[in-house]
Amino acid sequence: MIERAVVIPVHNEEKEGLAVLLSILAQLGPDDRMVVISTGAKGGPGRPEVAGLTGDDPRVLVVDAPGAYPGRARNEGIRAVPDARIIVQVDAGWQVDDNWLDGISGAIV
């Protein structure tokens, strides 16, 4: 079972705008997942760009959802982790604190 999943739609963010991925990746536990939804926007990040930032970390899932933004993209991400106990959403352009995920999870439990 997945403990926590973070759903992040990406659209036309530049590589610098994806810093949130690295921050969240550092906060994931072994039973957590980060679901990045690539909307297929022209010039937007896709699998290669996400893999370039996150490597081959098995906790990172990339979902291709061309044209899906923003609500449908989030829904596609949620569908990718049906057994997650906690699902949180964040936008790619956000900045999160180093303990953001634990803080959110603690407030929910």
Backbone torsions as a table, in degrees:
resi	resn	phi	psi	omega
1	MET	NA	140.9	175.6
2	ILE	-83.1	128.5	179.7
3	GLU	-73.4	-59.3	-177.9
4	ARG	-133.4	143.4	175.4
5	ALA	-130.2	134.8	176.6
6	VAL	-109.9	120.4	-177.6
7	VAL	-101.0	125.4	-175.9
8	ILE	-133.9	103.3	172.8
9	PRO	-72.8	139.2	174.4
10	VAL	-123.2	138.5	-174.6
11	HIS	-124.2	-86.4	-178.7
12	ASN	-117.2	27.0	-178.5
13	GLU	-68.6	138.7	170.9
14	GLU	-74.5	166.0	-178.9
15	LYS	-55.3	-39.4	179.9
16	GLU	-63.9	-29.2	-180.0
17	GLY	-75.3	-6.7	-179.7
18	LEU	-99.1	15.9	178.7
19	ALA	-57.7	-27.6	178.8
20	VAL	-59.4	-31.9	178.8
21	LEU	-61.3	-43.7	179.9
22	LEU	-67.0	-39.8	179.4
23	SER	-63.2	-45.6	-179.5
24	ILE	-69.6	-39.7	178.1
25	LEU	-55.6	-40.3	179.4
26	ALA	-67.6	-20.5	-177.8
27	GLN	-94.9	-10.1	-176.5
28	LEU	-73.4	139.1	171.0
29	GLY	-89.8	177.0	-177.2
30	PRO	-64.2	-24.0	-179.3
31	ASP	-102.2	12.9	-180.0
32	ASP	-100.3	162.5	176.2
33	ARG	-136.6	148.5	169.7
34	MET	-115.1	122.1	-178.3
35	VAL	-108.9	113.2	179.6
36	VAL	-103.0	121.4	-179.0
37	ILE	-101.8	113.9	178.2
38	SER	-90.3	118.4	-176.6
39	THR	-83.8	-3.3	178.2
40	GLY	74.0	20.0	-179.9
41	ALA	-64.8	145.8	179.4
42	LYS	-60.1	121.2	-179.1
43	GLY	81.3	-2.1	-179.4
44	GLY	-81.9	161.7	-178.8
45	PRO	-69.4	144.7	176.6
46	GLY	-133.6	-160.0	-178.5
47	ARG	-53.5	-47.8	-177.8
48	PRO	-61.3	-41.1	-179.0
49	GLU	-68.1	-41.5	178.9
50	VAL	-65.5	-44.8	179.0
51	ALA	-62.7	-34.5	177.6
52	GLY	-63.0	-30.1	178.7
53	LEU	-88.6	-38.6	-170.7
54	THR	-105.4	-5.6	-178.2
55	GLY	68.5	-149.9	-179.5
56	ASP	-104.0	35.3	-179.5
57	ASP	-60.2	120.7	-177.6
58	PRO	-67.5	-11.6	178.4
59	ARG	-81.3	-7.5	-178.9
60	VAL	-101.7	123.0	175.6
61	LEU	-112.4	134.6	174.3
62	VAL	-111.9	125.7	179.3
63	VAL	-111.3	123.6	175.1
64	ASP	-85.9	123.5	179.7
65	ALA	-142.2	73.5	-177.9
66	PRO	-54.5	130.9	177.6
67	GLY	77.6	0.3	-176.9
68	ALA	-92.8	101.0	178.1
69	TYR	-161.6	138.1	-10.2
70	PRO	-92.7	-36.8	-173.6
71	GLY	-61.8	-48.6	-179.7
72	ARG	-62.8	-35.5	178.2
73	ALA	-61.7	-43.9	177.7
74	ARG	-62.8	-42.7	178.9
75	ASN	-62.5	-39.4	177.0
76	GLU	-62.1	-39.8	178.0
77	GLY	-65.2	-41.0	178.8
78	ILE	-64.5	-40.9	178.6
79	ARG	-62.9	-25.6	-177.8
80	ALA	-74.5	-14.6	-178.1
81	VAL	-132.0	61.3	-173.6
82	PRO	-64.6	-20.7	-178.2
83	ASP	-100.8	11.9	178.9
84	ALA	-71.7	136.3	178.4
85	ARG	-74.0	-40.3	179.2
86	ILE	-128.8	131.5	175.3
87	ILE	-123.3	126.5	175.2
88	VAL	-122.6	156.2	-178.3
89	GLN	-124.0	145.6	177.4
90	VAL	-146.7	150.7	176.1
91	ASP	-91.2	150.7	-174.1
92	ALA	-61.4	-30.4	-178.5
93	GLY	-81.1	-2.7	-177.7
94	TRP	-74.1	161.1	168.6
95	GLN	-117.2	135.3	179.8
96	VAL	-123.7	149.5	176.7
97	ASP	-67.9	163.5	-178.7
98	ASP	-62.1	-24.2	-179.0
99	ASN	-114.3	22.6	-176.3
100	TRP	-56.3	-49.8	-175.4
101	LEU	-65.1	-43.4	176.9
102	ASP	-63.4	-38.6	178.7
103	GLY	-63.9	-44.2	177.4
104	ILE	-63.0	-47.8	-177.5
105	SER	-62.4	-41.6	179.6
106	GLY	-63.5	-33.6	179.4
107	ALA	-72.2	-25.9	-176.7
108	ILE	-84.7	-38.4	-172.7
109	VAL	-69.7	NA	NA
